[in-house]
Amino acid sequence: METALTLTLILVFLELFEAFMQRSDTLYGVMEKLYGWYRKSIFLFFLMHPAFYFILFVIVATDRLNIYMILILAFKIFDLFYKLELIKKIFIRGDLSPDLSAMLEWKIPSWFFLMGVSLYPPLLYYGLMS
């Protein structure tokens, strides 16, 4: 139980780090920040997502691969590759549809960035306790 709580708290801090590093007023602002890291190095882009690597570590270290862990891993992988595809579409190819252009300018509420903090740690805790 103590290990599960410790690992969950570490994930909370990593998710808060990611939320702080990606925070912006619009989706375009988020993509600009991510593209800045991508432009320097794709490895830096991936390093800005430490919670993903932590989840991989937890799965290997605890030898637990249940539905909760699979969900976290699937969401994290989808998130990373969706961001990469948006970066390619916006900054590299520049082939934006009018709908996507409008969506990029929508205001993002500040609580939106805390969704990862409210989703992943409980899933991790359930995954470690089951």
NUVEX-895135 format. One record per atom (N, C-alpha, C, CB): atom name; x, y, z. Coordinates in Angstrom, 2 decimals. Glycine has a CB too. Example, Ala and Ser with C-alpha at 12.3 -4.5 7.8 and 13.67 -1.06 7.14 Angstrom:
BEGIN
REC;N;13.19;-5.69;7.80 .
REC;CA;12.30;-4.50;7.80 .
REC;C;13.20;-3.30;7.80 .
REC;CB;11.31;-4.47;9.05 .
REC;N;12.85;-2.25;7.08 .
REC;CA;13.67;-1.06;7.14 .
REC;C;12.90;0.03;7.87 .
REC;CB;14.08;-0.60;5.72 .
END
This chain:
BEGIN
REC;N;0.82;-1.20;0.00 .
REC;CA;0.00;0.00;0.00 .
REC;C;0.86;1.25;0.00 .
REC;CB;-0.93;0.00;1.20 .
REC;N;1.92;1.24;0.81 .
REC;CA;2.80;2.41;0.89 .
REC;C;3.50;2.65;-0.45 .
REC;CB;3.84;2.23;2.01 .
REC;N;3.92;1.58;-1.11 .
REC;CA;4.57;1.72;-2.41 .
REC;C;3.60;2.28;-3.44 .
REC;CB;5.12;0.37;-2.87 .
REC;N;2.36;1.79;-3.44 .
REC;CA;1.35;2.28;-4.39 .
REC;C;1.11;3.77;-4.18 .
REC;CB;0.03;1.50;-4.23 .
REC;N;1.03;4.20;-2.94 .
REC;CA;0.80;5.62;-2.64 .
REC;C;2.00;6.46;-3.06 .
REC;CB;0.51;5.82;-1.14 .
REC;N;3.20;5.97;-2.81 .
REC;CA;4.41;6.70;-3.20 .
REC;C;4.50;6.84;-4.72 .
REC;CB;5.66;5.98;-2.67 .
REC;N;4.27;5.76;-5.44 .
REC;CA;4.33;5.82;-6.90 .
REC;C;3.23;6.73;-7.46 .
REC;CB;4.19;4.40;-7.49 .
REC;N;2.08;6.72;-6.82 .
REC;CA;0.99;7.59;-7.26 .
REC;C;1.34;9.05;-7.04 .
REC;CB;-0.31;7.24;-6.52 .
REC;N;1.94;9.37;-5.91 .
REC;CA;2.34;10.76;-5.64 .
REC;C;3.43;11.22;-6.60 .
REC;CB;2.82;10.90;-4.19 .
REC;N;4.34;10.35;-6.94 .
REC;CA;5.37;10.70;-7.93 .
REC;C;4.70;11.03;-9.27 .
REC;CB;6.40;9.55;-8.10 .
REC;N;3.72;10.22;-9.65 .
REC;CA;3.00;10.48;-10.90 .
REC;C;2.25;11.81;-10.84 .
REC;CB;2.02;9.34;-11.20 .
REC;N;1.69;12.15;-9.69 .
REC;CA;1.02;13.45;-9.54 .
REC;C;1.99;14.58;-9.83 .
REC;CB;0.43;13.60;-8.11 .
REC;N;3.18;14.52;-9.26 .
REC;CA;4.17;15.57;-9.48 .
REC;C;4.62;15.62;-10.95 .
REC;CB;5.39;15.35;-8.58 .
REC;N;4.79;14.47;-11.57 .
REC;CA;5.18;14.45;-12.98 .
REC;C;4.07;15.01;-13.87 .
REC;CB;5.52;13.02;-13.42 .
REC;N;2.83;14.70;-13.55 .
REC;CA;1.71;15.25;-14.32 .
REC;C;1.60;16.76;-14.12 .
REC;CB;0.39;14.57;-13.92 .
REC;N;1.84;17.24;-12.91 .
REC;CA;1.83;18.68;-12.67 .
REC;C;2.95;19.37;-13.45 .
REC;CB;1.98;18.98;-11.16 .
REC;N;4.11;18.74;-13.53 .
REC;CA;5.21;19.27;-14.33 .
REC;C;4.80;19.39;-15.79 .
REC;CB;6.46;18.38;-14.20 .
REC;N;4.21;18.33;-16.33 .
REC;CA;3.78;18.37;-17.73 .
REC;C;2.72;19.44;-17.95 .
REC;CB;3.23;17.00;-18.16 .
REC;N;1.77;19.55;-17.02 .
REC;CA;0.72;20.57;-17.15 .
REC;C;1.32;21.97;-17.13 .
REC;CB;-0.32;20.42;-16.02 .
REC;N;2.29;22.18;-16.25 .
REC;CA;2.94;23.49;-16.16 .
REC;C;3.73;23.81;-17.42 .
REC;CB;3.86;23.54;-14.93 .
REC;N;4.42;22.83;-17.97 .
REC;CA;5.25;23.05;-19.15 .
REC;C;4.43;23.26;-20.43 .
REC;CB;6.20;21.88;-19.34 .
REC;N;3.20;22.73;-20.46 .
REC;CA;2.39;22.84;-21.66 .
REC;C;1.31;23.91;-21.56 .
REC;CB;1.75;21.51;-21.96 .
REC;N;1.16;24.53;-20.44 .
REC;CA;0.08;25.49;-20.21 .
REC;C;0.15;26.66;-21.18 .
REC;CB;0.12;25.99;-18.79 .
REC;N;-1.01;26.98;-21.76 .
REC;CA;-1.14;28.13;-22.65 .
REC;C;-2.62;28.51;-22.71 .
REC;CB;-0.57;27.81;-24.08 .
REC;N;-2.89;29.67;-23.30 .
REC;CA;-4.28;30.13;-23.39 .
REC;C;-5.06;29.45;-24.50 .
REC;CB;-4.31;31.62;-23.59 .
REC;N;-4.37;29.02;-25.54 .
REC;CA;-5.04;28.38;-26.68 .
REC;C;-4.31;27.09;-27.05 .
REC;CB;-5.10;29.35;-27.89 .
REC;N;-4.97;26.27;-27.85 .
REC;CA;-4.34;25.04;-28.33 .
REC;C;-3.14;25.36;-29.22 .
REC;CB;-5.35;24.17;-29.09 .
REC;N;-3.23;26.45;-29.97 .
REC;CA;-2.11;26.85;-30.80 .
REC;C;-0.89;27.19;-29.94 .
REC;CB;-2.49;28.05;-31.68 .
REC;N;-1.11;27.84;-28.80 .
REC;CA;-0.02;28.16;-27.88 .
REC;C;0.63;26.90;-27.33 .
REC;CB;-0.53;29.02;-26.74 .
REC;N;-0.17;25.91;-27.02 .
REC;CA;0.37;24.63;-26.55 .
REC;C;1.22;24.00;-27.64 .
REC;CB;-0.78;23.66;-26.13 .
REC;N;0.70;24.00;-28.85 .
REC;CA;1.44;23.40;-29.97 .
REC;C;2.72;24.17;-30.26 .
REC;CB;0.55;23.36;-31.22 .
REC;N;2.71;25.49;-30.10 .
REC;CA;3.93;26.28;-30.28 .
REC;C;5.00;25.87;-29.28 .
REC;CB;3.63;27.78;-30.14 .
REC;N;4.60;25.70;-28.02 .
REC;CA;5.58;25.28;-27.01 .
REC;C;6.14;23.91;-27.35 .
REC;CB;4.93;25.25;-25.61 .
REC;N;5.26;22.99;-27.68 .
REC;CA;5.71;21.64;-28.01 .
REC;C;6.59;21.65;-29.26 .
REC;CB;4.52;20.71;-28.21 .
REC;N;6.24;22.46;-30.24 .
REC;CA;7.04;22.54;-31.45 .
REC;C;8.42;23.13;-31.17 .
REC;CB;6.31;23.38;-32.51 .
REC;N;8.51;24.04;-30.22 .
REC;CA;9.81;24.58;-29.84 .
REC;C;10.74;23.49;-29.35 .
REC;CB;9.65;25.64;-28.77 .
REC;N;10.22;22.57;-28.55 .
REC;CA;11.05;21.45;-28.09 .
REC;C;11.30;20.47;-29.22 .
REC;CB;10.38;20.73;-26.91 .
REC;N;10.29;20.24;-30.05 .
REC;CA;10.44;19.33;-31.19 .
REC;C;11.49;19.85;-32.16 .
REC;CB;9.09;19.16;-31.92 .
REC;N;11.49;21.16;-32.40 .
REC;CA;12.43;21.77;-33.34 .
REC;C;13.87;21.64;-32.84 .
REC;CB;12.09;23.25;-33.55 .
REC;N;14.07;21.75;-31.52 .
REC;CA;15.41;21.58;-30.97 .
REC;C;15.86;20.13;-31.09 .
REC;CB;15.45;22.02;-29.49 .
REC;N;14.97;19.21;-30.73 .
REC;CA;15.27;17.78;-30.83 .
REC;C;14.01;17.01;-30.52 .
REC;CB;16.42;17.38;-29.87 .
REC;N;13.76;15.99;-31.31 .
REC;CA;12.59;15.16;-31.04 .
REC;C;12.75;14.44;-29.70 .
REC;CB;12.37;14.14;-32.17 .
REC;N;14.01;14.20;-29.32 .
REC;CA;14.26;13.56;-28.02 .
REC;C;13.88;14.50;-26.88 .
REC;CB;15.73;13.14;-27.90 .
REC;N;14.12;15.78;-27.06 .
REC;CA;13.70;16.76;-26.05 .
REC;C;12.18;16.79;-25.96 .
REC;CB;14.25;18.18;-26.39 .
REC;N;11.51;16.71;-27.09 .
REC;CA;10.05;16.63;-27.09 .
REC;C;9.58;15.45;-26.25 .
REC;CB;9.51;16.51;-28.54 .
REC;N;10.17;14.29;-26.46 .
REC;CA;9.77;13.11;-25.69 .
REC;C;10.17;13.23;-24.21 .
REC;CB;10.40;11.85;-26.29 .
REC;N;11.29;13.90;-23.93 .
REC;CA;11.70;14.08;-22.53 .
REC;C;10.76;15.00;-21.76 .
REC;CB;13.10;14.63;-22.48 .
REC;N;10.01;15.82;-22.47 .
REC;CA;9.06;16.72;-21.82 .
REC;C;7.78;15.99;-21.40 .
REC;CB;8.72;17.88;-22.74 .
REC;N;7.76;14.69;-21.54 .
REC;CA;6.64;13.85;-21.13 .
REC;C;7.14;12.76;-20.18 .
REC;CB;5.93;13.22;-22.38 .
REC;N;7.66;13.15;-19.01 .
REC;CA;8.27;12.16;-18.11 .
REC;C;7.27;11.18;-17.51 .
REC;CB;9.00;12.86;-17.01 .
REC;N;6.01;11.54;-17.42 .
REC;CA;5.03;10.62;-16.84 .
REC;C;4.89;9.36;-17.68 .
REC;CB;3.67;11.31;-16.71 .
REC;N;5.06;9.48;-18.98 .
REC;CA;5.00;8.31;-19.86 .
REC;C;6.09;7.30;-19.50 .
REC;CB;5.14;8.74;-21.35 .
REC;N;7.29;7.80;-19.32 .
REC;CA;8.41;6.91;-18.98 .
REC;C;8.26;6.35;-17.57 .
REC;CB;9.74;7.64;-19.10 .
REC;N;7.68;7.15;-16.69 .
REC;CA;7.46;6.68;-15.33 .
REC;C;6.45;5.53;-15.33 .
REC;CB;6.97;7.82;-14.43 .
REC;N;5.40;5.66;-16.13 .
REC;CA;4.41;4.58;-16.22 .
REC;C;5.06;3.31;-16.76 .
REC;CB;3.22;5.01;-17.13 .
REC;N;5.90;3.45;-17.77 .
REC;CA;6.62;2.27;-18.29 .
REC;C;7.48;1.65;-17.19 .
REC;CB;7.50;2.66;-19.50 .
REC;N;8.18;2.49;-16.42 .
REC;CA;9.00;1.99;-15.32 .
REC;C;8.14;1.25;-14.30 .
REC;CB;9.75;3.15;-14.65 .
REC;N;7.01;1.83;-13.92 .
REC;CA;6.15;1.20;-12.92 .
REC;C;5.64;-0.15;-13.41 .
REC;CB;4.96;2.11;-12.58 .
REC;N;5.26;-0.22;-14.67 .
REC;CA;4.77;-1.50;-15.22 .
REC;C;5.85;-2.56;-15.16 .
REC;CB;4.28;-1.31;-16.67 .
REC;N;7.08;-2.19;-15.54 .
REC;CA;8.17;-3.16;-15.52 .
REC;C;8.60;-3.50;-14.10 .
REC;CB;9.38;-2.61;-16.31 .
REC;N;8.71;-2.48;-13.24 .
REC;CA;9.20;-2.70;-11.88 .
REC;C;8.21;-3.49;-11.02 .
REC;CB;9.49;-1.37;-11.22 .
REC;N;6.92;-3.25;-11.19 .
REC;CA;5.93;-3.94;-10.36 .
REC;C;5.38;-5.20;-11.02 .
REC;CB;4.80;-3.01;-10.03 .
REC;N;5.70;-5.38;-12.30 .
REC;CA;5.22;-6.53;-13.05 .
REC;C;3.69;-6.62;-13.04 .
REC;CB;5.82;-7.81;-12.49 .
REC;N;3.05;-5.45;-13.14 .
REC;CA;1.59;-5.38;-13.19 .
REC;C;1.17;-4.78;-14.52 .
REC;CB;1.02;-4.55;-12.00 .
REC;N;0.42;-5.55;-15.26 .
REC;CA;-0.12;-5.07;-16.53 .
REC;C;-1.59;-5.45;-16.58 .
REC;CB;0.68;-5.66;-17.76 .
REC;N;-2.39;-4.73;-15.82 .
REC;CA;-3.82;-4.97;-15.80 .
REC;C;-4.53;-3.91;-16.64 .
REC;CB;-4.36;-4.97;-14.35 .
REC;N;-5.84;-3.92;-16.62 .
REC;CA;-6.62;-3.02;-17.46 .
REC;C;-6.32;-1.55;-17.15 .
REC;CB;-8.11;-3.29;-17.29 .
REC;N;-6.08;-1.21;-15.89 .
REC;CA;-5.80;0.18;-15.52 .
REC;C;-4.46;0.64;-16.12 .
REC;CB;-5.77;0.33;-13.99 .
REC;N;-3.47;-0.21;-16.02 .
REC;CA;-2.15;0.13;-16.58 .
REC;C;-2.21;0.24;-18.10 .
REC;CB;-1.10;-0.92;-16.16 .
REC;N;-2.96;-0.66;-18.71 .
REC;CA;-3.11;-0.62;-20.17 .
REC;C;-3.82;0.66;-20.59 .
REC;CB;-3.89;-1.85;-20.68 .
REC;N;-4.84;1.07;-19.83 .
REC;CA;-5.55;2.32;-20.14 .
REC;C;-4.62;3.53;-20.05 .
REC;CB;-6.73;2.50;-19.19 .
REC;N;-3.85;3.59;-18.97 .
REC;CA;-2.91;4.71;-18.82 .
REC;C;-1.93;4.73;-19.98 .
REC;CB;-2.14;4.63;-17.48 .
REC;N;-1.35;3.60;-20.27 .
REC;CA;-0.37;3.51;-21.35 .
REC;C;-0.98;3.86;-22.70 .
REC;CB;0.22;2.10;-21.40 .
REC;N;-2.18;3.38;-22.96 .
REC;CA;-2.84;3.69;-24.23 .
REC;C;-3.14;5.18;-24.35 .
REC;CB;-4.14;2.88;-24.36 .
REC;N;-3.65;5.79;-23.28 .
REC;CA;-3.94;7.23;-23.31 .
REC;C;-2.67;8.04;-23.51 .
REC;CB;-4.62;7.66;-22.01 .
REC;N;-1.60;7.64;-22.84 .
REC;CA;-0.33;8.37;-22.96 .
REC;C;0.24;8.25;-24.38 .
REC;CB;0.70;7.85;-21.93 .
REC;N;0.21;7.05;-24.94 .
REC;CA;0.71;6.85;-26.30 .
REC;C;-0.13;7.64;-27.29 .
REC;CB;0.72;5.35;-26.67 .
REC;N;-1.44;7.58;-27.15 .
REC;CA;-2.32;8.34;-28.04 .
REC;C;-2.04;9.83;-27.92 .
REC;CB;-3.79;8.05;-27.72 .
REC;N;-1.85;10.32;-26.72 .
REC;CA;-1.56;11.74;-26.48 .
REC;C;-0.26;12.16;-27.17 .
REC;CB;-1.47;12.01;-24.98 .
REC;N;0.78;11.38;-27.00 .
REC;CA;2.07;11.72;-27.61 .
REC;C;1.99;11.76;-29.14 .
REC;CB;3.14;10.72;-27.18 .
REC;N;1.41;10.74;-29.72 .
REC;CA;1.38;10.69;-31.17 .
REC;C;0.37;11.66;-31.77 .
REC;CB;1.05;9.29;-31.62 .
REC;N;-0.69;11.98;-31.05 .
REC;CA;-1.62;13.00;-31.52 .
REC;C;-0.94;14.37;-31.54 .
REC;CB;-2.88;13.05;-30.63 .
REC;N;-0.16;14.66;-30.51 .
REC;CA;0.60;15.92;-30.47 .
REC;C;1.61;15.97;-31.61 .
REC;CB;1.31;16.08;-29.12 .
REC;N;2.29;14.86;-31.87 .
REC;CA;3.25;14.83;-32.98 .
REC;C;2.56;15.07;-34.32 .
REC;CB;3.98;13.48;-33.01 .
REC;N;1.41;14.46;-34.51 .
REC;CA;0.68;14.65;-35.77 .
REC;C;0.19;16.09;-35.91 .
REC;CB;-0.51;13.69;-35.84 .
REC;N;-0.27;16.69;-34.81 .
REC;CA;-0.68;18.09;-34.88 .
REC;C;0.50;19.00;-35.20 .
REC;CB;-1.33;18.53;-33.57 .
REC;N;1.65;18.73;-34.61 .
REC;CA;2.85;19.53;-34.90 .
REC;C;3.20;19.42;-36.38 .
REC;CB;4.04;19.07;-34.02 .
REC;N;3.19;18.21;-36.91 .
REC;CA;3.50;18.03;-38.33 .
REC;C;2.49;18.77;-39.21 .
REC;CB;3.51;16.54;-38.69 .
REC;N;1.23;18.65;-38.87 .
REC;CA;0.17;19.26;-39.68 .
REC;C;0.24;20.79;-39.63 .
REC;CB;-1.20;18.78;-39.21 .
REC;N;0.49;21.35;-38.45 .
REC;CA;0.48;22.80;-38.29 .
REC;C;1.77;23.45;-38.77 .
REC;CB;0.24;23.16;-36.83 .
REC;N;2.90;22.96;-38.29 .
REC;CA;4.16;23.66;-38.49 .
REC;C;5.02;23.13;-39.64 .
REC;CB;4.96;23.61;-37.24 .
REC;N;4.92;21.86;-39.95 .
REC;CA;5.80;21.29;-40.97 .
REC;C;5.12;21.28;-42.34 .
REC;CB;6.21;19.87;-40.57 .
REC;N;3.94;20.70;-42.42 .
REC;CA;3.24;20.67;-43.70 .
REC;C;2.40;21.91;-43.95 .
REC;CB;2.35;19.45;-43.77 .
REC;N;1.82;22.47;-42.90 .
REC;CA;1.01;23.67;-43.01 .
REC;C;-0.31;23.48;-43.73 .
REC;CB;1.78;24.71;-43.71 .
REC;N;-0.81;22.26;-43.77 .
REC;CA;-2.08;22.01;-44.46 .
REC;C;-3.23;21.94;-43.45 .
REC;CB;-2.01;20.69;-45.27 .
REC;N;-3.64;23.10;-42.98 .
REC;CA;-4.70;23.19;-41.99 .
REC;C;-6.05;23.39;-42.65 .
REC;CB;-4.42;24.33;-41.00 .
REC;N;-7.03;22.66;-42.17 .
REC;CA;-8.39;22.89;-42.63 .
REC;C;-8.93;24.11;-41.88 .
REC;CB;-9.30;21.62;-42.39 .
REC;N;-9.94;24.76;-42.41 .
REC;CA;-10.52;25.91;-41.70 .
REC;C;-11.07;25.54;-40.32 .
REC;CB;-11.64;26.52;-42.54 .
REC;N;-11.60;24.34;-40.20 .
REC;CA;-12.13;23.90;-38.90 .
REC;C;-11.01;23.76;-37.87 .
REC;CB;-12.88;22.58;-39.05 .
REC;N;-9.90;23.17;-38.28 .
REC;CA;-8.77;23.00;-37.37 .
REC;C;-8.17;24.36;-37.02 .
REC;CB;-7.70;22.10;-38.00 .
REC;N;-8.08;25.25;-37.96 .
REC;CA;-7.57;26.60;-37.69 .
REC;C;-8.42;27.31;-36.65 .
REC;CB;-7.51;27.42;-38.97 .
REC;N;-9.73;27.18;-36.77 .
REC;CA;-10.63;27.80;-35.79 .
REC;C;-10.49;27.14;-34.42 .
REC;CB;-12.09;27.70;-36.27 .
REC;N;-10.34;25.83;-34.41 .
REC;CA;-10.20;25.11;-33.15 .
REC;C;-8.91;25.50;-32.42 .
REC;CB;-10.23;23.61;-33.39 .
REC;N;-7.85;25.77;-33.15 .
REC;CA;-6.57;26.14;-32.54 .
REC;C;-6.65;27.45;-31.78 .
REC;CB;-5.50;26.25;-33.60 .
REC;N;-7.61;28.30;-32.10 .
REC;CA;-7.74;29.60;-31.44 .
REC;C;-8.71;29.61;-30.28 .
REC;CB;-8.18;30.62;-32.44 .
REC;N;-9.35;28.49;-30.00 .
REC;CA;-10.26;28.42;-28.86 .
REC;C;-9.49;28.63;-27.57 .
REC;CB;-11.00;27.07;-28.83 .
REC;N;-10.10;29.31;-26.64 .
REC;CA;-9.51;29.49;-25.31 .
REC;C;-9.61;28.19;-24.52 .
REC;CB;-10.21;30.66;-24.55 .
REC;N;-8.53;27.84;-23.86 .
REC;CA;-8.50;26.63;-23.04 .
REC;C;-8.59;27.05;-21.58 .
REC;CB;-7.20;25.79;-23.31 .
REC;N;-9.58;26.54;-20.85 .
REC;CA;-9.66;26.88;-19.42 .
REC;C;-8.47;26.30;-18.66 .
REC;CB;-10.98;26.36;-18.81 .
REC;N;-8.08;26.96;-17.58 .
REC;CA;-6.88;26.54;-16.84 .
REC;C;-7.03;25.16;-16.23 .
REC;CB;-6.56;27.55;-15.75 .
REC;N;-8.24;24.76;-15.86 .
REC;CA;-8.44;23.44;-15.26 .
REC;C;-8.22;22.31;-16.26 .
REC;CB;-9.84;23.34;-14.67 .
REC;N;-8.28;22.62;-17.55 .
REC;CA;-8.10;21.61;-18.59 .
REC;C;-6.74;20.92;-18.47 .
REC;CB;-8.25;22.24;-19.97 .
REC;N;-5.73;21.68;-18.08 .
REC;CA;-4.39;21.12;-17.99 .
REC;C;-4.23;20.20;-16.78 .
REC;CB;-3.36;22.23;-17.93 .
REC;N;-5.18;20.26;-15.86 .
REC;CA;-5.12;19.40;-14.68 .
REC;C;-5.89;18.10;-14.87 .
REC;CB;-5.65;20.14;-13.47 .
REC;N;-6.42;17.89;-16.06 .
REC;CA;-7.16;16.65;-16.32 .
REC;C;-6.27;15.42;-16.19 .
REC;CB;-7.79;16.69;-17.71 .
REC;N;-5.02;15.53;-16.62 .
REC;CA;-4.09;14.41;-16.47 .
REC;C;-3.83;14.08;-15.01 .
REC;CB;-2.78;14.72;-17.17 .
REC;N;-3.78;15.12;-14.18 .
REC;CA;-3.55;14.92;-12.74 .
REC;C;-4.75;14.24;-12.11 .
REC;CB;-3.26;16.27;-12.04 .
REC;N;-5.94;14.52;-12.61 .
REC;CA;-7.14;13.92;-12.03 .
REC;C;-7.46;12.55;-12.63 .
REC;CB;-8.31;14.84;-12.22 .
REC;N;-6.87;12.20;-13.77 .
REC;CA;-7.17;10.94;-14.43 .
REC;C;-6.13;9.86;-14.16 .
REC;CB;-7.29;11.16;-15.91 .
REC;N;-4.87;10.14;-14.44 .
REC;CA;-3.84;9.11;-14.40 .
REC;C;-3.48;8.61;-12.99 .
REC;CB;-2.61;9.64;-15.05 .
REC;N;-3.28;9.47;-12.00 .
REC;CA;-2.94;8.93;-10.67 .
REC;C;-3.99;7.99;-10.08 .
REC;CB;-2.73;10.06;-9.71 .
REC;N;-5.30;8.30;-10.16 .
REC;CA;-6.25;7.30;-9.64 .
REC;C;-6.19;5.98;-10.41 .
REC;CB;-7.68;7.85;-9.71 .
REC;N;-6.01;6.05;-11.72 .
REC;CA;-5.88;4.81;-12.49 .
REC;C;-4.65;4.02;-12.07 .
REC;CB;-5.81;5.12;-13.99 .
REC;N;-3.55;4.73;-11.83 .
REC;CA;-2.33;4.06;-11.38 .
REC;C;-2.55;3.41;-10.02 .
REC;CB;-1.16;5.05;-11.32 .
REC;N;-3.17;4.15;-9.11 .
REC;CA;-3.42;3.60;-7.77 .
REC;C;-4.30;2.36;-7.85 .
REC;CB;-4.08;4.66;-6.87 .
REC;N;-5.37;2.42;-8.64 .
REC;CA;-6.23;1.25;-8.80 .
REC;C;-5.46;0.10;-9.43 .
REC;CB;-7.46;1.59;-9.66 .
REC;N;-4.61;0.42;-10.41 .
REC;CA;-3.83;-0.60;-11.07 .
REC;C;-2.84;-1.27;-10.15 .
REC;CB;-3.10;-0.02;-12.22 .
REC;N;-2.27;-0.51;-9.23 .
REC;CA;-1.31;-1.09;-8.29 .
REC;C;-1.99;-1.84;-7.16 .
REC;CB;-0.43;0.00;-7.72 .
REC;N;-3.20;-1.46;-6.82 .
REC;CA;-3.90;-2.11;-5.71 .
REC;C;-4.68;-3.35;-6.15 .
REC;CB;-4.86;-1.13;-5.06 .
REC;N;-4.94;-3.50;-7.44 .
REC;CA;-5.72;-4.68;-7.86 .
REC;C;-4.82;-5.85;-8.19 .
REC;CB;-6.60;-4.34;-9.07 .
END
